[in-house]
Amino acid sequence: MDTQAPTYTNTHMNTNGEAIPSEQERRSEQGEPWRPQSMIEDNPIGLDRDTVEQLIPMLDELQASMWILYHQYHKHHWLVEGPQFRDLHLFLEHNYEEVHAHLDALAERMTALGGIPTSDPVNQAKIAFVTHEPEGTYRIRPSLRHDRAVERQIAQHLRRAIQTASERGDFGTKTLLEGILFKTEDRAHHLDHFLGEDGLEVGLFHEAADAED
């Protein structure tokens, strides 16, 4: 890195979130919501109360975590460079579009069960079981490793949710989650191929360690 390169400071990032108004402050300004997020409405699809109370939080954590992955893929799509730029640029674009479709389906399913998806990005980050990589540009291999790690965690949580949905007899949610799981595993598998050890790219890195998987 050029130590003489110009830099800028994002002042909001240095306030530990203090620049973001609290929920209470925003309600004081904008009023109370019509229905609080904690409220679970009667669902029109005949699922019992215990079932939806178990599944709604799981779906909410999944959709919030997939928002994290969506933003991380988008970041890598913006910043990728080098000889494989076009292939990776398009691959990452396809991934974030697919992830967005999946998180939307999860949120829609929540509403069918009578729940209200967490929508504030700050609150999504709080309930997500994954974290976004730090700001700044990572080399492409570490970036893809970060994406693969998040995909793996999402796949693990999807399997747990599928098991719960199956045990509770919610076969609609089970079917939805199974389709999302297949695509999640497929993205992780393709990331693994990009990170494969058999390639000609090692000589293009500044550091040999950058090529280690």
Helices and strands as residue ranges (DSSP letters): G 11-15, H 23-30, H 49-79, H 85-112, H 121-127, H 140-167, H 171-194, G 202-204, G 208-211
